[in-house]
Amino acid sequence: MSPTTSDRPACSASGHVTFLGAGPGDPGLLTLRAVEALAGADVLIAEPDVLDVVRRHARAGVSTPALPVVDEASTTAGIPAIRDAANIVMEAARGGRRVVRAVSGDPGLDADAGTEMLACAAAGIPFEVVPGVAAAVGVPAYAGVPLRDAQGTDVRFIDARTADERCWSEVGASDGTVVVSTVLESVAAAAGELVAAGRKPDTPMTVTVAGTTTRQRTWNATLGTIAQVFKQAKVLPSPEGRRPVIAVVGERSAAAQRDQLAWFESKPLFGWKVLVPRTKEQAASLSDQLRSYGAVPQEVPTIAVEPPRTPQQMERAVKGLVTGRYEWIAFTSVNAVKAVREKFEEYGLDARAFAGIKVAAVGEQTAAALVDFGVKPDLVPSGEQSAAGLLEDWPPYDPVFDPIDRVFLPRADIATETLVAGLIELGWEVDDVTAYRTVRASPPPAETREAIKGGGFDAVLFTSSSTVRNLVGIAGKPHNVTVIACIGPATAKTAEEHGLRVDVLSPEPSVHKLAEALAAFGTQRREAAKEAGEPVTRPSERRPGGRRRRSTSTT
């Protein structure tokens, strides 16, 4: 076992501090050791942007004391912080607590963690260091700029904010790759320093802001043209001039090479803000899929689930399930599984109560919810994942092989009669039971409503007709620039009835196929812009235009 694992003996006099590198911004770049340390932390100390990256891996109730904020004006005026970070870290460690001090990038390269480590050492507080992906390494990788090649090119790192004349002279005299950490408004000055130190003005240069996040943006230029590139792109002057950037200088940052290697910014939905009108619980796997395409999903619940007004019917059905009243139970949604599971727990039952009963699930997500409950479904549609698809595979009642002719169907109060009618036609008796009610959710925050109506979202995924009606009802109609993607013809028809232009139609009634279709639409849009010699933009960055062609492709 690793000597750094969390089962180490605790110090009785003081706690323990883990200085942890959170990487340059992408939460997926956290190391396994970092996640382990975060899970065991009693206190988590980090700047707000870093805290957003690491907090999800900390346990509930972890203490997160705020660090002092010292702005540039205070520093210039000589006004010190009341308590510096080192004192906060040491104070938190006293009393035997496990403290994680998370910093951006790597503790040894991107932060002033060394000062805090020395303070802990002087105070006798034990600490460890969990390295992270340094911004100077991770950001170029995400920008499609390799720092070395097969010839083993020399790589120099320089922080323009603290570099002196000697530093510039040394990197200027080198013909290797130079990685410069600076801020946006100082890039041109850094380029000038390199030219003055001996670098040729036509040396390729890339500048990346918000690296490894879906806000990443990279500019190609040379040392001599970077100022003009920023001016033409209207990057500067800007209130965001103090944003940190990573600039790479050298032949490996040439635009022609980057066009082939810029894998991250070339994702089909890179930077798209996608509205998912489902709860976080329902949308988890869909949001993960959208993130894999480079999108920024935001879940907005449009439907709330409540218990039935009269629970007696559900109670009788569950008791009948235990006493052998049913041959089959059919689940048509994840919510139905949840409703039955909650009723089981209320009665002290578990998955063993399904022994001897055949179980059907309408689709893969419902089947996954059953497996999580401990039940492996006997029937999942081989074709379309819907009530019609389930009926196609459902066996007719056979009095010789089926000792019981009754099916328990727990479902929503607004469910259609398709499945009930089809089962009766196959010879089955059906106990159609309201397991839960669906009601319109509360309106989202005002900021979200304004983004929906004002074109702040690049796309919205509608997974049912009710999500269309409810979203429009609680938040308003999406703006004309927003790409509308629908899971099937019925949902598309409802969207059009509400005055929405449907751009993407899923070829199958599956949320994952719908996400694939949206990604294909994004790819087609990106390729069309490139062929026309136009910059690749997100839908929210464009003015309302003509009607776009509906896409049904998933390739």
Secondary structure, 3 states (H helix, E strand, C coil): CCCCCCCCCCCCCECEEEEEECECCCHHHCCHHHHHHHHCCCEEECCHHHHHHHHHHCCCCCECCCCCCCCHHHHHCCCCCCCCHHHHHHHHHECCCEEEEEECECCCCCCCHHHHHHHHHHCCCCEEEECCCCHHHHHHHHHCCCCCCCCCCCEEEEECCCCCHHHHHHHHHCCCEEEEEEEHHHHHHHHHHHHHCCCCCCCEEEEEECCCCCCCEEEEEECCCHHHHHHHCCCCCCCCCCCEEEEEECHHHCHHHHHHHCCCCCCCCCCCEEEECCCHHHHHHHHHHHHHCCCEEEECCCEEEECCCCCHHHHHHHHHHHHCCCCEEEECCHHHHHHHHHHHHHCCCCHHHHCCCEEEECCHHHHHHHHHHCCCCCECCCCCCCHHHHHHHCCCCCCCCCCCCEEEEEEECCCCCHHHHHHHHCCCEEEEEEEEEEEECCCCCHHHHHHHHHCCCCEEEECCHHHHHHHHHHHCCCCCCCEEEECCHHHHHHHHHCCCCCCEECCCCCHHHHHHHHHHHHHHHHHHHHHCCCCCCCHHHCCCCCCCCCECCCC
